[in-house]
Amino acid sequence: MTIKPIVGILHPGSMGAAVAACARPNAARVLWCPAGRSADTTARAEHAGLESVGSLDALVEQAHVIISLCPPAAAEELAHTVAEHRFAGVYVEANAINPERMSRIAEVLGRSARAVVDGAVIGSPPINGKRTRLYLSGSPEAVSLVEGLFAGSMVATPVLGKEIGQASALKLAYSSYQKASRVLAAVAFGAARAHGVDDALLDVASKRQGSYLVETGYIAKTAARAWRWGPEMDEAADMLSAVGLPDEVLRAVSQTLARWEDSKDLAELTPDEALDRLSRPH
């Protein structure tokens, strides 16, 4: 009889809570720690059926597998905190961070952890019939354990290889194009609107298949997600710089996203309101 592992999730945002919920059928328990977290996070965790524990120390002590899904800027500090608690299980670093940061995290946690797995989530949160992919790289034994956690769920787990950093590189390579394209579309539409030719731009774009310029509703979504996307673009820029590729474009994308810093998670924001915020003097 196979013993089901206990899983800990750090920290359950919209993606983290949904991914953790998908692991529940194959886990003995799925834990999270509410200390210092918001009421929204608590509501998400409860809705996902996650089990609350009183402290990070308790979570680290009980969990066989810890999955980290947090804003990229907090990923390394969080990993150091877990390492200080001498975590001895499998740590899945699934944040949008550059490969060099991933390697540092693996080195720090590798002093006590059984293994560190490099993970990359690509797709929407796995809810309401949506599927997502958690790409994995690392030691085959640890990767196999993570695959088993999501077997039969809405989270697919493609394996990229044994090298730490492969999953992180894939995530940033994809998101640097996808997110930068969304930002560029918003800027282009804003320029057209300022000169009264936004309808004409939509007409031109509609004649080209798959143009983000047609999806004006996504401008507001980009503004609401800017607080997360900006740091991710910085991570992607660091990755480009490390391999000798130009990073200026993604630095500029990050600076553009910073103009929407007061639009965090504003679900009711309209495209026009988002463009007004984008064009304010800074």
VEXBA-118821 format. One record per residue (C-alpha): x, y, z; residue number from 1. Coordinates in pm, 1 decimal, always signed. Example, Ala and Ser with C-alpha at 12.3 -4.5 7.8 and 13.67 -1.06 7.14 Angstrom:
REM VEXBA-118821
X:Y:Z:pos
+1230.0:-450.0:+780.0:1
+1367.0:-106.0:+714.0:2
//
This chain:
REM VEXBA-118821
X:Y:Z:pos
+0.0:+0.0:+0.0:1
+141.6:+338.5:-105.8:2
+154.1:+597.6:+170.0:3
+12.5:+930.5:+55.5:4
+237.9:+1231.4:+123.5:5
+144.1:+1537.5:+325.5:6
+168.7:+1853.3:+113.5:7
+223.4:+2213.8:+221.0:8
+144.5:+2514.0:-1.0:9
+320.0:+2854.0:+27.7:10
+118.4:+3082.5:-19.1:11
-222.2:+3007.6:-171.4:12
-304.8:+3291.6:-406.8:13
-554.7:+3224.1:-685.7:14
-312.1:+2993.0:-866.6:15
-160.9:+2834.5:-554.9:16
-496.4:+2748.8:-398.9:17
-627.0:+2594.8:-721.5:18
-311.4:+2389.8:-778.5:19
-306.2:+2272.5:-416.3:20
-671.2:+2165.9:-443.5:21
-580.7:+1946.7:-740.8:22
-326.6:+1761.7:-522.9:23
-578.4:+1678.1:-250.0:24
-704.6:+1343.3:-390.5:25
-347.8:+1206.7:-405.5:26
-226.1:+1354.7:-75.3:27
-291.6:+1255.3:+283.1:28
-341.8:+1621.7:+374.1:29
-277.1:+1959.7:+208.8:30
-163.0:+2219.4:+459.8:31
-126.0:+2595.7:+457.9:32
-31.1:+2855.7:+718.6:33
-262.7:+3159.3:+760.9:34
-17.4:+3360.0:+975.2:35
+25.7:+3703.7:+816.4:36
-202.4:+3624.7:+524.3:37
-503.9:+3830.1:+415.3:38
-872.8:+3752.8:+455.0:39
-893.0:+3691.9:+78.3:40
-616.3:+3431.9:+102.1:41
-795.5:+3261.8:+390.9:42
-1118.1:+3250.3:+190.8:43
-938.4:+3097.2:-108.0:44
-770.0:+2834.8:+108.0:45
-1096.7:+2739.1:+276.3:46
-1275.7:+2717.7:-58.1:47
-998.4:+2490.3:-188.0:48
-1035.7:+2261.1:+112.1:49
-687.2:+2324.8:+249.3:50
-607.3:+2245.1:+612.6:51
-486.7:+2532.1:+829.0:52
-187.4:+2489.7:+1060.7:53
-81.9:+2737.6:+1326.5:54
+268.6:+2822.5:+1208.1:55
+519.3:+2782.8:+927.9:56
+725.6:+2570.8:+1166.2:57
+433.7:+2327.0:+1199.3:58
+385.5:+2313.2:+823.6:59
+754.0:+2247.6:+756.2:60
+770.3:+1980.9:+1024.1:61
+468.5:+1787.6:+894.0:62
+493.4:+1823.9:+515.0:63
+670.2:+1571.2:+293.5:64
+633.9:+1804.5:-6.1:65
+621.1:+2185.4:-3.6:66
+504.6:+2376.7:-309.5:67
+600.5:+2744.4:-325.9:68
+372.3:+2965.5:-536.5:69
+414.7:+3331.5:-446.4:70
+512.0:+3662.0:-614.2:71
+859.5:+3613.7:-767.4:72
+1017.5:+3890.9:-559.6:73
+938.7:+3695.2:-241.4:74
+1045.9:+3351.3:-363.7:75
+1409.2:+3353.9:-250.4:76
+1341.3:+3499.8:+93.2:77
+1064.5:+3245.6:+147.1:78
+1298.2:+2962.5:+48.1:79
+1559.1:+3085.6:+296.5:80
+1293.7:+3090.6:+569.9:81
+1196.6:+2731.3:+493.9:82
+1563.5:+2631.9:+489.8:83
+1610.7:+2787.6:+833.4:84
+1342.9:+2547.9:+959.1:85
+1555.7:+2257.5:+827.9:86
+1293.2:+2123.7:+587.9:87
+1380.2:+1763.3:+503.2:88
+1130.0:+1680.8:+227.5:89
+1086.6:+1773.0:-141.4:90
+1062.2:+2145.9:-215.1:91
+888.2:+2246.6:-538.6:92
+994.5:+2597.4:-637.6:93
+717.2:+2686.7:-882.9:94
+751.8:+3065.5:-905.2:95
+833.3:+3280.5:-1207.8:96
+1201.9:+3330.1:-1128.3:97
+1515.5:+3328.2:-1339.0:98
+1737.2:+3017.0:-1355.2:99
+2017.8:+3176.1:-1151.4:100
+1779.4:+3252.8:-865.3:101
+1642.6:+2899.2:-896.1:102
+1993.7:+2758.8:-859.9:103
+2057.8:+2966.7:-547.7:104
+1734.8:+2842.0:-393.0:105
+1824.8:+2481.8:-475.2:106
+2166.0:+2525.5:-313.5:107
+2025.0:+2675.0:+6.7:108
+1747.5:+2420.3:+48.3:109
+1964.5:+2132.3:-66.9:110
+2157.0:+2146.5:+261.1:111
+1862.4:+1986.7:+443.1:112
+1591.6:+1900.8:+189.9:113
+1564.9:+1558.5:+33.0:114
+1541.1:+1725.3:-308.4:115
+1448.3:+2049.6:-482.6:116
+1230.5:+2044.2:-794.4:117
+1221.2:+2330.8:-1043.0:118
+861.2:+2397.1:-1145.4:119
+686.5:+2635.7:-1383.6:120
+311.3:+2691.1:-1400.3:121
+184.4:+2794.7:-1742.2:122
-185.6:+2851.5:-1793.8:123
-488.5:+2971.2:-1600.9:124
-575.1:+2843.7:-1250.9:125
-718.6:+2490.6:-1284.2:126
-1078.7:+2571.8:-1192.4:127
-1412.5:+2558.5:-1373.6:128
-1289.9:+2294.4:-1614.9:129
-968.5:+2475.5:-1708.0:130
-644.0:+2280.3:-1724.7:131
-295.5:+2408.1:-1651.4:132
+57.0:+2271.9:-1683.0:133
+318.1:+2243.7:-1413.2:134
+644.8:+2185.9:-1600.2:135
+908.1:+2005.9:-1393.9:136
+1283.1:+1956.8:-1394.8:137
+1511.5:+1797.7:-1137.7:138
+1600.4:+1457.3:-998.5:139
+1381.8:+1182.7:-1151.1:140
+1280.1:+1043.6:-810.4:141
+1157.6:+1378.2:-677.4:142
+992.9:+1472.0:-1007.6:143
+811.0:+1137.7:-1007.6:144
+674.0:+1212.2:-661.0:145
+534.0:+1546.1:-781.9:146
+387.1:+1383.3:-1092.4:147
+203.9:+1138.7:-868.1:148
+49.8:+1418.7:-666.6:149
-129.1:+1552.8:-974.1:150
-209.6:+1225.8:-1150.9:151
-563.9:+1231.8:-1286.5:152
-610.8:+1601.8:-1203.2:153
-652.0:+1918.5:-1408.2:154
-279.0:+1987.2:-1363.6:155
-60.3:+1819.8:-1626.5:156
+305.9:+1769.2:-1528.8:157
+534.6:+1758.3:-1836.0:158
+894.9:+1673.5:-1745.1:159
+1168.2:+1878.6:-1914.0:160
+1478.5:+1704.5:-1780.9:161
+1709.2:+1664.2:-1481.4:162
+1863.4:+2012.8:-1483.0:163
+1755.1:+2268.0:-1224.2:164
+1668.5:+2587.7:-1410.0:165
+1506.5:+2432.3:-1716.6:166
+1149.5:+2482.4:-1596.2:167
+1224.2:+2836.6:-1479.8:168
+1380.3:+2922.4:-1815.9:169
+1077.3:+2790.8:-2004.0:170
+836.6:+2992.2:-1790.0:171
+1021.0:+3320.3:-1839.5:172
+1088.9:+3258.8:-2208.4:173
+717.1:+3212.2:-2263.1:174
+590.4:+3486.3:-2032.5:175
+842.1:+3744.3:-2157.5:176
+682.0:+3723.6:-2501.5:177
+321.0:+3672.1:-2394.8:178
+308.5:+3944.4:-2129.3:179
+526.3:+4195.3:-2313.7:180
+298.5:+4157.1:-2616.6:181
-4.2:+4240.9:-2402.5:182
+166.6:+4552.2:-2267.8:183
+276.3:+4662.4:-2615.7:184
-80.9:+4618.5:-2742.5:185
-209.2:+4839.9:-2460.0:186
+48.1:+5109.5:-2537.1:187
-32.0:+5095.5:-2910.2:188
-404.9:+5125.2:-2844.6:189
-343.2:+5411.6:-2602.5:190
-147.4:+5600.1:-2870.5:191
-423.3:+5543.1:-3123.5:192
-690.6:+5657.8:-2876.4:193
-498.2:+5977.0:-2801.3:194
-517.2:+6067.9:-3170.2:195
-875.4:+5954.7:-3224.9:196
-787.3:+5660.8:-3450.7:197
-853.7:+5374.5:-3208.1:198
-1152.3:+5245.4:-3411.0:199
-936.3:+5248.0:-3723.5:200
-663.6:+5055.3:-3539.1:201
-917.9:+4791.9:-3436.7:202
-1030.1:+4766.2:-3799.3:203
-672.9:+4714.1:-3919.6:204
-598.8:+4462.0:-3644.7:205
-919.2:+4265.8:-3708.5:206
-791.5:+4182.0:-4055.6:207
-489.2:+4003.1:-3905.0:208
-542.0:+3667.9:-3740.1:209
-457.4:+3637.8:-3371.5:210
-366.4:+4002.4:-3302.6:211
-370.0:+4108.3:-2936.9:212
-474.1:+4453.7:-3060.5:213
-826.3:+4321.6:-3114.1:214
-858.4:+4204.2:-2752.9:215
-909.8:+4546.5:-2595.9:216
-1081.2:+4393.7:-2294.3:217
-747.0:+4247.0:-2193.3:218
-602.2:+4594.3:-2140.2:219
-785.7:+4620.2:-1807.2:220
-680.4:+4266.3:-1711.2:221
-318.2:+4358.7:-1782.2:222
-348.2:+4664.4:-1556.9:223
-499.1:+4458.7:-1274.0:224
-218.1:+4202.9:-1299.9:225
+63.8:+4453.9:-1340.1:226
+174.4:+4417.7:-976.7:227
+258.7:+4052.1:-1050.3:228
+373.6:+4086.6:-1409.3:229
+625.9:+4366.2:-1345.6:230
+854.3:+4163.7:-1115.6:231
+821.3:+3869.4:-1354.0:232
+950.2:+4084.0:-1639.6:233
+1245.1:+4187.9:-1421.1:234
+1321.8:+3819.0:-1364.7:235
+1301.8:+3756.5:-1738.7:236
+1530.3:+4052.9:-1807.1:237
+1784.3:+3914.7:-1559.7:238
+1771.7:+3580.7:-1742.5:239
+1840.5:+3749.6:-2077.6:240
+2127.9:+3950.7:-1934.2:241
+2284.8:+3637.4:-1784.4:242
+2308.6:+3472.6:-2127.9:243
+2424.7:+3781.2:-2314.4:244
+2091.7:+3876.5:-2471.7:245
+1956.8:+4234.4:-2469.3:246
+1734.8:+4301.3:-2169.7:247
+1628.6:+4660.7:-2237.1:248
+1290.1:+4573.4:-2387.6:249
+1176.9:+4377.2:-2083.8:250
+1311.2:+4643.9:-1844.2:251
+1092.9:+4894.7:-2029.9:252
+793.1:+4659.4:-2007.1:253
+844.4:+4638.4:-1630.4:254
+861.7:+5017.6:-1603.8:255
+541.5:+5048.2:-1807.2:256
+361.2:+4800.0:-1582.1:257
+469.6:+5005.3:-1279.8:258
+238.0:+5282.4:-1401.0:259
-50.2:+5053.5:-1306.4:260
+76.9:+4989.7:-953.4:261
-248.2:+5125.6:-804.3:262
-465.2:+4896.1:-1018.8:263
-395.5:+4576.1:-826.4:264
-670.2:+4317.0:-875.6:265
-930.5:+4577.3:-980.8:266
-1174.0:+4340.8:-1150.7:267
-1418.2:+4618.9:-1245.1:268
-1158.0:+4835.8:-1421.8:269
-1255.4:+4923.3:-1779.4:270
-1011.1:+4945.8:-2073.1:271
-1060.9:+5323.4:-2092.1:272
-989.5:+5362.5:-1719.7:273
-679.1:+5146.9:-1753.5:274
-552.9:+5359.4:-2043.5:275
-623.3:+5678.4:-1847.9:276
-404.5:+5544.3:-1565.8:277
-134.8:+5442.3:-1812.4:278
-113.4:+5789.6:-1967.8:279
-96.1:+5986.2:-1640.0:280
+221.6:+6194.7:-1593.5:281
+490.7:+6013.0:-1395.4:282
//
